[in-house]
Amino acid sequence: MEIVNRLAPEACTNLEDVRSEIDYLDRAVIAILGKRFKYVLAAARFKTSETSVRAPERQIAMLARRREWAEAEGISPDAIEKMYTDLVQHFIEEEMKRWKSQQAQA
């Protein structure tokens, strides 16, 4: 899904406009997260151990960077960190399943 310029927040003339734009953006965010998930699964091909799948050092660095991005956007870094922590934990579990399956086939 390509994100295109639609109504700017200040151009909305009613609550329906606002809700429509939020729905549009949420759909785009979910599509992007779906694409991100495909990259996570692809990463399993390059991992050599369960520790490398979990990559705790990478998670710490990634979360710190997301906090910086959130702050730059005027969004709560704590909220973004929580959201990404939950998302990444789920994605890691899925990547672990993929990695274990690939190891069993090797």
N, C-alpha and C positions, 0 to 999 in steps of 0.2 A: 504494500500500500504506500503510495507516495503522498507525502504531506504537502499540500498546496496552501497558499495564502487564501484564507476565507475571511470571515468577519473578524476584525480586531475587537478586543474586549470593549473598547470605548465606542465602537460602531454598533454594538448590539442595542436594539431598541426595546427589547422585552425579555422576560425570563425564558421564553421559548427559544429565542436566539442564543442566549447564554448556554442553555442546556444542550442545544443542538451542537454547538461548538465543542463543549466538553465531551459529549459522546463521540464526536468525530476524532478528537485528540486521544481519548482513551482507546479507541479502536486502533489508531496508529501506534500508540505505545505498546499495546498488546501484540500487534503484528511485528514490531521491532523486537520485542521480547521473544517471540517465537523464532525469529531469525537468530537471535543471540543463543537460544537453546540449541539450535542446529550446530553452531560453532562449538558449544560446550561438548556435544556428543562427538564431533569431529576430533576434538582434542584428545579424547580417550585413545585414539590410535597412536599417539605420541608419548603416552605415559608409560612408565616402566615399573611402577609399584602403586600400592594403595596410598602411600604417603604422597606420591607425586600427583595422584588424582585429587586428594584433599588439599594439597598445596597451602598449608596454613600461613606461610610467609606471604605468599601471593595474595591470599584473602585479606590479610592485614593491610598490605599496601594498597590493594584495590579499594577497600572500604575507606581508607584515608583520602584517596583521590576523589571518590564519590562525595565525601563530605565537603571537600574543597569546591567541587562543582556545584553542590547544593547551595553552599553559602554564596557563591557568585551569582546564583539565580534567585537569591532571596528566599530560599526554601530551608526549612529546619534541617540542619545536618543530622540531628538525632533521628528524625523521622525517615530520612533517606537511608541512613545506616541501618535502621531496623528493617526497612523494606528490602534492601539489598541483602542483608544477612539472611532473612527468610527465603528470598528468591534463590540466592546462591546455595544455601543448604539443600534446598529441593533439587536444584540442578546438579549438585555434586552427587547426591544419591542416585540420580538418573545416570550420570556419567559413570559412577562406580558400577552400576548394573551393566552398562555397555562394556566397560573395561573388563569386568570379570567374564562376561560372555566371550569377548575376544580372546582372553587368556585360555579359556576352555577349548576354543577352536584351534589354538596354535599348537 
